């Protein structure tokens, strides 16, 4: 148990008592290591495509998941694990690390029922994706024409052109052309063919267990 002076919980107080690495390791259940890809245990991720980084002159250690466009710090991680707001995330850290004598600056929302983190597993939640479809333009169709696909083929295989999309309620716009493969319900795989590798993501999806194009294969 960590002994601490009586104080109000805030980021600086918490980080004076425990390391950011400790918070990441407790909730991700993997060691923090740099220059080596790791898996994101918050989702069904079997491929090590994530990494830890500490940008120069940056206060926080960051966790980068290449399935997303932004990195998160340890407090944002706890918000995701417990599906809660920032103040509740601080309270969970205080409780989970047994930081005696610390209370929150703001009152906790007692109507909030936290999702308890299982001891032997991690809470996993698939990201949510929504899209705004637009009619195919000449530019959209010209792109697929080079692969001998026309508008009829795209419609047949549930491919749409998109103007924008929402990733976990965050509205985003594609850089250049944007397409969405639809797999039923709200399951999508987004494709941005004009984005270069160093500029960002060309693919983004919310279900890792769906293979695009599987239903297009013949028996042989």
Secondary structure, DSSP 8 states (H G I E B T S, - for coil): -B---SEEE-HHHHHHHS-HHHHHHHHH-S---BSS-B--TTTT--S--EEEE--TT-SS-EEEETTSSS-B-HHHHHHHHHT--HHHHHHHHHHHTTBTTEEESS---TT-------SSS-------EEEEEE---HHHHHHHHTTT--HHHHHHTTEEEEEEEEETTEEE--SS--EEEE-STT-EEEE-TT--TTTS-SEEES-TT--TTGGG----
